[in-house]
Amino acid sequence: MGKVVALKKSRDRLLAQLDRQSAEGEQAALEVKLLGEQLAEARDQAARWEAQAQDGLSTISRLKDCLEDGAAWGGEGGTTAEEGGGPPQADESAEARAARLQGEVVSGQARAAALDLRSRALAAEVLRAHAARAALGRALVPLLSGVEARLLAAREAAALAR
């Protein structure tokens, strides 16, 4: 009879060890899955950053072209005003109007650039918030799985104590 009890205890210990190893295997599989998700998210973020950098470069190129066009336009306007043979009063009025319009164009471009920068800053803030939320989720899953593992261990200990 004593041998049967010893064999049952041995069997229960082996089953408990098998359950622990199974739980560890599940934990490892979950960690692998989480790492895969983190990798995919990091790749997506890198692709977004690359697209944002390309967009920034194209914006810089467009702004440079606008500035060059504006400088060329301003230079041409000054030359034609000096070469114009009309009455001085009409030339001054046209020059003043052209200068005012050019100022409005430059002011509009400055406002557009400021709004563009603000929208990019807000987009970057949204991306940071999304990354923080994802990081929080990744931090909670291992914590919860650790709690689950401790609960399983407590249940096994209670079962062995019986």
trRosetta pair geometry for C-beta under 8 A, 3 or more apart (Angstrom, degrees):
i j d omega theta_ij theta_ji phi_ij phi_ji
1 4 5.7 -52 -155 30 36 112
1 5 6.7 34 150 -17 67 103
2 5 5.7 -52 -150 36 36 111
2 6 6.3 36 151 -19 67 106
3 6 5.6 -53 -147 37 34 112
3 7 6.3 35 153 -19 66 106
4 7 5.7 -54 -147 37 30 111
4 8 6.4 33 152 -21 64 105
5 8 5.7 -53 -149 35 31 112
5 9 6.4 31 152 -18 64 104
6 9 5.7 -53 -148 36 32 111
6 10 6.3 33 152 -20 64 106
7 10 5.5 -53 -146 37 32 113
7 11 6.2 36 153 -21 65 105
8 11 5.5 -52 -147 36 31 113
8 12 6.3 33 153 -20 65 104
9 12 5.6 -52 -147 36 32 112
9 13 6.4 33 152 -19 64 103
10 13 5.7 -52 -149 35 31 111
10 14 6.4 30 152 -17 64 106
11 14 5.7 -56 -149 38 31 111
11 15 6.3 31 153 -18 66 106
12 15 5.7 -53 -145 38 31 112
12 16 6.3 33 154 -20 64 105
12 159 7.7 -158 -167 131 114 99
12 160 6.2 143 144 -114 121 78
13 16 5.7 -53 -147 36 31 112
13 17 6.3 31 153 -18 65 105
13 160 7.4 68 -87 -123 64 123
14 17 5.7 -53 -146 37 31 111
14 18 6.2 35 152 -21 64 106
15 18 5.5 -52 -146 36 32 114
15 19 6.4 35 152 -20 64 103
16 19 5.6 -51 -149 35 32 113
16 20 6.5 34 151 -20 64 103
16 156 4.9 117 -143 -169 103 120
16 159 7.3 177 -93 82 110 117
16 160 6.0 8 -74 -66 154 119
17 20 5.6 -50 -149 34 34 113
17 21 6.4 32 153 -16 65 105
18 21 5.8 -55 -147 39 31 110
18 22 6.2 35 152 -22 64 106
19 22 5.5 -53 -146 36 31 114
19 23 6.4 32 154 -19 64 104
19 152 7.3 -157 149 172 110 116
19 156 6.1 176 89 -96 138 129
20 23 5.7 -54 -150 36 31 110
20 24 6.3 31 151 -18 65 105
20 152 7.8 153 -101 125 60 118
20 153 7.3 55 -107 -97 101 84
20 156 7.1 -10 -61 -54 92 176
21 24 5.5 -51 -146 37 34 113
21 25 6.3 39 152 -22 64 103
22 25 5.6 -51 -150 34 32 114
22 26 6.5 32 151 -18 64 103
23 26 5.7 -52 -149 36 33 112
23 27 6.3 37 150 -21 65 104
23 149 5.9 133 155 -120 128 83
23 152 5.4 165 -104 107 155 164
24 27 5.5 -51 -147 35 33 114
24 28 6.4 35 152 -20 65 103
25 28 5.7 -52 -147 35 32 111
25 29 6.4 33 153 -18 64 104
26 29 5.6 -53 -148 36 32 112
26 30 6.3 35 152 -20 65 105
27 30 5.7 -55 -150 36 31 113
27 31 6.4 32 151 -19 65 105
27 145 5.6 133 -124 163 91 130
27 149 6.5 15 -74 -73 137 127
28 31 5.6 -52 -148 36 33 112
28 32 6.4 36 152 -20 65 103
29 32 5.7 -51 -149 34 33 113
29 33 6.4 35 151 -20 64 104
30 33 5.6 -53 -150 35 33 113
30 34 6.4 32 152 -18 66 105
30 141 7.1 -157 162 160 117 116
30 145 6.0 171 96 -100 156 153
31 34 5.6 -52 -146 37 33 111
31 35 6.3 34 154 -20 65 105
31 142 7.2 53 -97 -95 92 102
32 35 5.7 -53 -148 36 30 111
32 36 6.5 34 151 -21 63 104
33 36 5.7 -54 -153 34 31 114
33 37 6.5 30 151 -17 65 104
34 37 5.6 -53 -149 36 34 111
34 38 6.3 36 151 -20 66 104
34 138 6.1 125 -171 -138 116 89
34 141 6.0 179 -96 91 138 149
34 142 7.6 -100 31 -52 176 91
35 38 5.5 -50 -146 36 34 113
35 39 6.3 38 153 -22 65 103
36 39 5.6 -52 -149 33 31 113
36 40 6.5 30 153 -17 64 104
37 40 5.7 -53 -148 37 33 110
37 41 6.2 32 153 -18 66 107
37 138 7.8 -170 92 -94 116 105
38 41 5.7 -56 -147 39 31 111
38 42 6.2 32 154 -21 66 106
38 138 6.3 65 -81 -112 110 147
39 42 5.7 -53 -146 36 30 110
39 43 6.4 30 154 -18 64 105
40 43 5.7 -54 -149 36 31 111
40 44 6.4 32 152 -19 64 105
41 44 5.6 -52 -148 36 33 112
41 45 6.3 32 153 -19 65 105
41 131 8.0 139 160 -119 120 75
41 134 5.9 164 -157 175 158 157
42 45 5.7 -53 -146 37 31 111
42 46 6.3 34 153 -21 64 105
43 46 5.6 -52 -147 35 32 112
43 47 6.4 33 153 -19 64 104
44 47 5.7 -55 -150 36 32 112
44 48 6.4 32 151 -19 65 104
45 48 5.6 -51 -148 35 34 112
45 49 6.3 35 153 -19 66 104
45 127 7.2 122 -134 -172 95 114
45 131 6.8 59 -104 -90 143 116
46 49 5.7 -52 -147 36 32 111
46 50 6.3 34 153 -20 64 105
47 50 5.7 -52 -147 36 31 112
47 51 6.4 31 154 -17 64 105
48 51 5.7 -55 -148 38 32 110
48 52 6.2 33 152 -20 66 107
48 127 6.7 177 124 -120 147 135
49 52 5.5 -54 -146 38 32 113
49 53 6.3 35 153 -21 65 104
50 53 5.6 -51 -148 34 31 112
50 54 6.4 31 153 -17 64 104
51 54 5.7 -53 -148 38 32 111
51 55 6.2 35 152 -20 65 106
52 55 5.6 -53 -146 37 31 114
52 56 6.3 36 151 -22 64 104
52 120 7.5 123 -159 -147 110 104
52 123 7.7 179 -114 115 126 131
52 124 8.0 102 -157 -81 158 89
53 56 5.5 -52 -149 35 32 114
53 57 6.5 33 152 -19 64 103
54 57 5.7 -51 -149 34 33 111
54 58 6.5 30 153 -16 65 104
55 58 5.8 -55 -148 38 32 108
55 59 6.3 34 151 -21 65 106
56 59 5.6 -54 -147 36 32 112
56 60 6.3 34 154 -20 65 104
56 120 7.7 82 -87 -132 99 151
57 60 5.7 -51 -147 35 32 112
57 61 6.4 34 152 -20 64 105
58 61 5.5 -51 -149 36 34 114
58 62 6.4 35 152 -19 66 103
59 62 5.7 -53 -148 36 32 110
59 63 6.3 31 154 -17 66 106
59 116 6.8 168 -151 161 143 147
60 63 5.8 -55 -146 38 30 110
60 64 6.2 34 153 -22 64 106
61 64 5.7 -53 -148 34 30 113
61 65 6.4 31 153 -18 64 105
62 65 5.6 -54 -150 37 32 112
62 66 6.3 34 152 -20 66 104
63 66 5.5 -51 -147 35 34 113
63 67 6.3 33 154 -19 66 104
63 109 7.8 130 -132 180 85 116
63 113 6.7 69 -110 -100 131 122
64 67 5.8 -54 -149 36 30 110
64 68 6.4 29 153 -17 65 106
65 68 5.7 -55 -147 38 31 110
65 69 6.2 31 154 -18 66 107
66 69 5.7 -55 -146 39 30 111
66 70 6.1 31 154 -20 65 108
66 109 6.3 168 147 -133 145 142
67 70 5.6 -53 -144 38 31 113
67 71 6.3 31 155 -19 65 104
68 71 5.8 -53 -146 36 30 109
68 72 6.3 28 154 -16 64 107
69 72 5.7 -56 -146 40 30 109
69 73 6.0 31 154 -21 66 108
70 73 5.6 -52 -142 37 30 112
70 74 6.2 30 156 -19 64 106
70 102 7.3 123 -159 -156 98 99
70 105 7.1 -178 -115 114 115 126
70 106 6.8 101 -156 -83 151 92
70 109 8.0 -82 -62 -9 148 163
71 74 5.7 -53 -145 37 30 111
71 75 6.3 30 154 -18 63 106
72 75 5.7 -55 -148 37 31 111
72 76 6.3 29 154 -17 65 107
73 76 5.8 -55 -146 38 30 109
73 77 6.2 32 154 -22 64 107
73 102 7.5 177 110 -112 115 113
74 77 5.7 -52 -145 34 30 113
74 78 6.6 30 156 -19 63 104
74 102 6.3 92 -92 -145 96 152
75 78 6.0 -55 -151 34 31 109
75 79 6.5 29 153 -19 64 107
76 79 5.7 -56 -149 36 34 111
76 80 6.4 26 158 -14 68 106
77 80 6.1 -57 -146 39 29 104
77 81 6.3 29 156 -20 64 109
77 95 7.8 133 156 -125 103 70
77 98 5.3 176 -166 163 138 146
77 102 7.5 -133 28 -58 168 138
78 81 5.8 -57 -148 35 30 111
78 82 6.4 25 156 -16 64 107
79 82 6.0 -59 -151 37 30 106
79 83 6.1 13 158 -7 66 114
80 83 5.8 -62 -138 48 32 102
80 84 6.0 54 156 -50 66 96
81 84 5.7 -33 -146 3 29 120
81 91 5.8 124 -160 -171 83 103
81 94 7.1 -172 -111 95 102 107
81 95 5.0 73 -135 -87 148 109
81 98 7.7 -139 -65 39 129 151
84 91 5.3 164 85 -106 137 119
86 90 5.0 -71 137 77 126 127
86 91 5.6 154 76 -53 101 93
87 90 4.7 83 67 10 92 105
87 91 6.9 -163 92 -8 46 89
88 91 5.6 -58 -146 39 34 113
88 92 6.2 34 158 -21 68 105
89 92 6.0 -54 -148 34 27 109
89 93 6.5 26 154 -17 61 108
90 93 5.7 -56 -149 37 32 112
90 94 6.3 29 154 -16 66 107
91 94 5.8 -57 -145 40 30 108
91 95 6.0 32 155 -21 66 107
92 95 5.6 -52 -142 37 30 112
92 96 6.2 31 156 -20 64 105
93 96 5.8 -52 -146 36 28 110
93 97 6.3 27 154 -16 62 108
94 97 5.7 -55 -146 39 31 111
94 98 6.1 32 154 -20 66 107
95 98 5.7 -54 -144 38 30 110
95 99 6.2 30 155 -19 64 107
96 99 5.7 -54 -146 37 29 111
96 100 6.3 31 153 -20 64 106
97 100 5.6 -53 -146 36 31 112
97 101 6.3 29 155 -16 65 106
98 101 5.8 -55 -145 39 30 109
98 102 6.1 31 154 -20 65 107
99 102 5.6 -53 -145 37 30 112
99 103 6.3 34 152 -21 63 105
100 103 5.6 -54 -152 34 30 114
100 104 6.5 31 150 -19 64 103
101 104 5.5 -51 -149 35 34 112
101 105 6.4 37 151 -21 66 102
102 105 5.6 -50 -148 34 34 113
102 106 6.3 32 153 -16 66 105
103 106 5.8 -55 -145 39 31 108
103 107 6.0 32 154 -20 65 109
104 107 5.5 -54 -143 39 30 113
104 108 6.2 33 155 -20 65 105
105 108 5.7 -55 -149 36 29 111
105 109 6.4 29 152 -18 64 105
106 109 5.6 -53 -148 36 32 111
106 110 6.3 35 152 -21 65 104
107 110 5.6 -53 -148 35 31 113
107 111 6.5 31 153 -17 64 103
108 111 5.7 -52 -147 36 33 110
108 112 6.2 33 153 -19 65 106
109 112 5.6 -53 -146 38 32 112
109 113 6.2 33 154 -19 66 105
110 113 5.7 -53 -146 37 30 110
110 114 6.3 31 153 -19 64 106
111 114 5.6 -55 -147 37 31 112
111 115 6.3 30 155 -17 66 106
112 115 5.8 -55 -147 39 30 109
112 116 6.2 33 153 -22 64 107
113 116 5.5 -53 -146 36 31 114
113 117 6.4 32 154 -18 65 104
114 117 5.8 -53 -148 36 31 110
114 118 6.3 31 153 -19 64 107
115 118 5.6 -54 -146 37 33 112
115 119 6.3 32 155 -19 66 104
116 119 5.8 -53 -146 36 30 109
116 120 6.4 30 153 -17 63 106
117 120 5.7 -55 -148 37 32 111
117 121 6.3 34 152 -21 65 104
118 121 5.6 -52 -148 34 32 113
118 122 6.4 32 153 -17 65 104
119 122 5.6 -52 -147 38 34 111
119 123 6.3 37 152 -21 65 104
120 123 5.5 -51 -145 36 33 113
120 124 6.3 35 154 -19 65 103
121 124 5.7 -53 -149 36 31 111
121 125 6.4 33 150 -20 64 105
122 125 5.5 -52 -148 35 34 114
122 126 6.5 38 151 -21 65 101
123 126 5.6 -50 -150 33 34 113
123 127 6.5 35 150 -19 64 103
124 127 5.6 -52 -150 36 35 113
124 128 6.4 36 151 -19 66 103
125 128 5.6 -51 -147 36 34 112
125 129 6.4 35 152 -19 65 104
126 129 5.7 -53 -148 36 31 112
126 130 6.3 33 152 -20 64 105
127 130 5.6 -53 -147 36 32 112
127 131 6.3 31 153 -18 65 105
128 131 5.7 -54 -146 38 32 111
128 132 6.3 33 153 -20 65 105
129 132 5.7 -52 -146 36 31 112
129 133 6.4 33 153 -20 64 104
130 133 5.8 -53 -149 35 31 111
130 134 6.4 29 153 -17 64 106
131 134 5.7 -55 -147 38 32 111
131 135 6.2 34 153 -21 66 106
132 135 5.6 -52 -145 36 31 112
132 136 6.4 36 153 -22 64 103
133 136 5.7 -52 -151 33 31 113
133 137 6.6 32 151 -18 63 104
134 137 5.6 -53 -152 36 34 113
134 138 6.4 33 151 -18 66 104
135 138 5.6 -53 -147 38 34 111
135 139 6.3 34 152 -21 66 105
136 139 5.7 -55 -148 35 31 111
136 140 6.4 29 155 -20 65 107
137 140 5.9 -56 -146 34 30 109
137 141 6.7 35 158 -27 64 102
138 141 6.2 -47 -149 23 32 112
138 142 7.7 22 161 -6 59 99
139 142 7.0 -63 -164 38 33 99
139 143 6.6 29 148 -16 65 116
140 143 5.4 -63 -150 41 38 115
140 144 5.9 33 158 -18 74 108
141 144 5.9 -57 -144 39 28 107
141 145 6.3 25 157 -17 64 107
142 145 5.6 -55 -142 40 33 110
142 146 6.2 40 155 -24 66 102
143 146 5.7 -53 -153 32 29 113
143 147 6.7 29 149 -17 63 103
144 147 5.5 -49 -150 34 37 113
144 148 6.4 40 150 -21 66 103
145 148 5.3 -49 -147 36 37 116
145 149 6.3 42 151 -23 66 101
146 149 5.6 -50 -147 33 32 112
146 150 6.5 31 153 -17 64 103
147 150 5.8 -55 -150 37 32 109
147 151 6.4 33 151 -19 65 105
148 151 5.7 -54 -149 36 32 112
148 152 6.4 33 152 -19 65 104
149 152 5.7 -52 -149 36 32 112
149 153 6.3 33 152 -19 65 105
150 153 5.6 -52 -146 37 33 112
150 154 6.3 35 153 -20 65 104
151 154 5.7 -53 -147 36 32 111
151 155 6.4 33 152 -20 64 105
152 155 5.6 -54 -148 36 32 112
152 156 6.3 32 153 -18 66 105
153 156 5.7 -52 -146 37 32 111
153 157 6.3 34 153 -20 65 105
154 157 5.6 -52 -146 36 31 112
154 158 6.4 32 153 -19 64 105
155 158 5.7 -54 -149 37 31 111
155 159 6.3 31 151 -20 65 106
156 159 5.5 -54 -146 36 33 111
156 160 6.3 30 155 -17 66 106
157 160 5.8 -54 -145 38 31 109
157 161 6.3 35 153 -25 64 107
158 161 5.6 -53 -146 32 31 114
158 162 7.1 41 153 -31 60 97
159 162 6.0 -46 -161 16 34 114
